Amino acid sequence: MLFLPSQAVRWLGYWFTPAIHTTLHFLKRLALAEATFTTVRRLSTAGKGLSSWCNRQLVFGAILPILTYGRNPFTPDSSTTKKLDAFWHKVLRWTTNSFCMTPIGALYIEASLPPMGTVLKHRRRPAALWLVCYSSKHNPEAARLPDSVPSLDPGRSADDHRFLLRRSPKAVHITSWDRPAVNSAKHLPLDALCHLVHDLIKAIPILPLTPSSQAVASSGQEPSTSFAAIRATLEPLLLADWIATSRPPPAQDLFDPALSPHVFTGLPRFIGGRIHQMRSGASYLAAHSSWWNRTDSTLCPFCEEDEEPFPHAVLHCPAKCLPSLPNLSGVDDLGPDAPLWSSVPLLRGLAEYLYATCTGFPPAMEYCGAIPTSPSSGSEHAS
């Protein structure tokens, strides 16, 4: 009997193919992440369960590491990235209790999690810093860095045989690590990692950087900065990439991207989802219409005097003035810089107001009018 060798080899969780394609590896990671998500999502339904804050912690600690494992040596192609994005959007909708019609740009902002492409790029940067900022004694891979990388490491290889690629065909033209790979130009794997941190290391006069508890660089001079200081600049880079690459949020959503979860995500699952939906512009409010109710009236069903966007439903509706007096005292703005979004007492008052007036509740639920309802009974009703 003949036993043919496998077309894929697994080593330490990495899936390698003869052509070194990354599609198989990321599809395997996607399947594992989907299986984990199937189990985790049982902890929260649309109306009850863990809060959005707990869901985000589960996504960040359980699902994201599985999905992005292997991002250091591998980079997914465009078709695989689309599949990862589709799954990532499903996870974010569950995290925030949002609708499928929620704009993608607003979904990222409400979940406080960046797009998958930005996450994969950001998770490669620490590996790139470890490569270019440490000596070959701590990272043997650093011995094969290009000669143009600013480093005083004595352990670097004298010749990396890059001259063999100088006469390569135009289709596989190799460009330098400090230049972007555009058109037919390509980076070697090590050059691609170096290019990710080009702006961070070009201003450092001494490389490699050594930990403070170890000896200084081989030149005998003290480095002007530390590895920890450089790594601290990665988070602003992630935020800048997020703003530059993600889809723009809708016109009614003026909230800025942030990497820390919103304060109101600690509220109960049901009422926190109402706030996420109304902030993102895709909710049960009359003014937030979609393809299935585009012909319906956008007038507020409570006062029938004006349209019902988020500010009107919470602040300006005259039919809800009685419940708003005790619960929303001191709240006069719902913008991104409003004190409401950073004040726990004000957010609790907003939750009481939403329970009392059923603002943003599904139409199938019983209309409560202006009759106050306690948060505990509102949660039971939502469940």
N, C-alpha and C positions, 0 to 999 in steps of 0.2 A: 504494500500500500504506500502511496505517495502522500506525504504531508507537506502541503505548500506553506511557505512562511507567511505570517500575517502581514498585511499591508500597513498596519499601524502598530507601534510599540509604545507601551506606557511605561514611563520611568518617573518616579516621584510625583505622580499626578499630572505629568506632562504627556501629551499624546503627540508622537512624532510619526511623520509619514516619509516615504522616500524622497518626495519633492519638497519636504519641509514646509508644507502648507499649514496654515493655522486654523483652517475652517473646522477640521475634525476636533481639535482641542476645544475650541470655544463652543461647539455644539454639544460636546460632552459636558462641559461646565454648565451650559444652559439647561440641559436635561436634569442635572443634579439640583440646580437652583429651582427649577419648576417643581420638582418633587418636594423640596423643602418648603416652598411657598404653599403648596397644597396642604401641608400639615399646619403651618403657622397661621394661615388665614382663618382656621377654625376658631382661633382665639377671639376674633372680632367679626361681627356681622355688621350690617348696615345700621342697626339700631341699638346694639348693645355689645358689650365685651370690653376689651382693653381700649384705653384712650389712644388718640393719635400720637401722643408722645411715646407711649409704650410700643406702638406699632413701628414708629420710626426707629426706635432702639433695636427692635428685632430685625428690621430690614438692614440697618447699618452694621449690626453685629453678626447676623446669621446668614442672610441672603447675599449681601454684597460681597463678602469675602469668597464665597463659593463661586459667584458669577465672574469675578475678576481674577481668580487664581491663574497664574501664568502670564499676567500682562507684562511682566518684565522682559522676557525674551520674545514673546509673541505679540503681534498686532493683528486684529481681525480685519478682514477685507470689508468692502462696502456692503455686500449682501448679508454677511454675518452680522455686521453692525446693525442693520435694519431689524434683524430678528432679536438681537439683544435689546434694542430700543423698544420694540413692541412689548416684550416681557417687562421691561423696566417701567413702562407707562402703566401696565396693569398693576404692578406692585405699588406705584405711587397713588393710583386711584384708590386702592384698598387702604393705603396708609391714611389718606385724607378724607375718605368717605365721599369722594367726588364722582361726578357723572362721566360717562364716556364722551359727552359733548364738551367737557371742560377744555379750554384751549391749552395746548401743551406748554406754552410759556408760563401760563398761570399755574399749571399743575406743578412744575418744578419749584416755583416760588412758594406755593402753599406747603409742599412737602419739605422744603428747605434742603433739597437734594439736587445736585446738578445733573445734566444730561449724561448718558452713559459714555459718549465719546470723550467728554471732559473728564469724567472719573477715570477712565482708562489712561488718558494722557497724564493726569496728575499722579496716578499710582506708579508710573514709570519714573517720575522725577526723583524720588528718594533713592531708587537704584542707580540712577545716573549720577547723583551727588556722591553716593558711596563709591562709585567707580572713579570719578575724576578728582575727588578731594582727599582720598586716602592713598597711602603708599602701597606698593606692591607687596609689602610684608603683611599687610592686613587684608588686601584684596589682590590676589595674583592676577586677576583679569586686567588690572590697571597697567600691567607691563606691556600690553599690546595697544595702548592708546596711540593716536597719531602724534607725530612729532610736533605739530603746531599747537597742541593742547598745552597751556601754560603750566608746566610742572617741573619741579626740581628733583623728582624721584630718581635715585641712582639705579634702581632695579628695573628700569624700563628697557625693553628690548631695543637693540641697536638697529634692527631692520625688521620691519613687519611685512616685507614683500609686497607692498602696495604698488610698486612699479610694474608689477605684472598686469595690473588693470588699466594702465595708462593708455594702451592701444586697444581697449575693448570697443566693440561696436557701439554705435550711437544709441541703440535700443537699451543698452545696459550701462550707460555712461555714469561713472561714479563721481560724485561731487564731494567737496570738502565738508568736514563736520560743521564749520562755522558759516556755511552758506545754506540757504533753504533748498530743499529738494523739489524743484519745479519741472514741469514738462517731462522730458525723458530722463532727467537726472535722478539718481538714486543715492541713498546713503548706505554704507555698510552698517551692519548691526551695531557695532561700537560707535560709529559716527552718529547714528541716529540717536543714541542715548546722550552723547555729548551735546548734540544740537539742542536737546530739550533744556539744558541748563546753560546755554551759551551766554545769555544775558546776565546770569548770576556769577559766573566765574571769570568773565573777561576783565573785571575790575579788581580781581584779587591778585596782588603781586607775588604771593608765595603759595605754591601748591606742592605737595599735598598738605592738608591740614591734619594735625594729630590731636587726639583728645588731650585735655588739660592735664590729666594724670600721667601722660606719657611724655616722651622726649619731644623736643621741638623738631622742626624740619631739618633735613640734612645740611642745609646751608648755614645753620647756626643762628638764624634770625628768628625772632618771634613773629608768628603770623599776625597780620593786622586784624583778622576776624576769626571766628570759630565756626566749626561745622554746625553747631546748634543755631548760631545766628543766621547762617545761610538757609538752613532748613526752615527757619521761622518765616522766611519770605515765600514759601511755597503756597501757603494758604491764600495770600492776596493774588498770586498768579492763578490759582484755581478759580477764584471769584472773577478775575478779569477774563479768563477763557470762557467761563459760563456766560457772562454778559455778551461777549463777542460772538459766540457760536450758537446760542439757543435762539429759538424762535421768539420774536417780540411778543410780549403779553398784549391782551386786548386793550382797547382804549380806556375802558372803565377801570382797569386794574393798574394802579399807580404804585404798587408796592415793589420795593427793590429786592433783588436776590440776597439771601443771607444764608450762611452755613449753620447757624444755630437755630434750633426749633423755636417756633412762636410760643409766647407765654400761654395763649389760650388752648394749646394742644393738650394741656393737662385737664381740661374739662371733660365731663362724661362724653362717651363716644357719640351719642346721638346729637347732642347740642353742639359739640365741637365740629361735627360734620356740617351742621347748618351754617356755622360761621365760615368754614372753608368754602362752602358752595357759594354763599352770598359775596364773599370777597373776590372769588374768581370769576364772577359774572355768569355762572351757570348754576341756577338754583330754581326753586319753585316760585320765586317772585315773578309777578306778572310781566315786568319789564325785561326779564331774562328769558326771552323767547328763543326757541330753537326750531329745527325743521318740522317737528311734529306738532307744534302749536304756534306756528308763525302767523296764522290768521286770527288768533285769539286777541282779545282786547288787552292792552298793556296798562289799563287803569287800575289803580289800587282797589282791591275788592272791599277794603275796610271803609275808605272815605269816598271813593269813586270821584275824586276831584283832580287827581294828577297821576302820572305814571308811578310805578312802584319799583324803582331801583333800590339798592341797598341803603343809601342815605335817607330816602323818603320813608322807607319801611321802618327805620329805627328812630329817626330824629324828627321828621317833619309831618308825619301823618297825624291829622287832628283827631282822628277817631281813636288813637292810642295814647292820648295825652295823659289819661288817668293812670295807666300802668307805668308810664315812663317817669312820672314825677318821683316816686320813691326809689326806682331802680336805676335811672340814668341821670341822676342829679350830678352836674359837673361835666357831663359828656356833651360836647357841642361839635365834634369833628370826628370823622371816620377815616381821615387820610393816613398815609403811611407814617407821618410824624406825630400823630395824635397821641396824647397820654394814655388813651384807652388801651392800646396794644402792649403797654409795659406795666400796667397797674392790675394787680390781682383783684383788689376790691371792685374796681370798675368792671372788670371782665365778669366777675360773679354777678354784678348787677345786670350786665347785659344778658347773661344766661337766664336770670330771673325774668327779665323782660320778654325774652323769646319764649319761655315757657308760658308766661301769662297771656301772651297775645297769639301764640302759635305762628309767629312770623317765620316764614320759610319752611313750614311743615308741609309734608305731602298732602295734596288735596283730599285723599281718601281718609285722612285722620279727621276726627271730630273737630269742628270749628269751635274754638274756645272764646272768641270775641275778646272782651276786655276783662274777663273773669280771671283773677290771679290764680296761678297754679304753682305749687311748690316744686322744686327741682326733683325731689324724690318721686312724687307722683307723676311728674312729667317723664322721668326715666322709665317708670313702669309702663306708662302709656305708650312710649316709643318702642319698648320691647315687645 
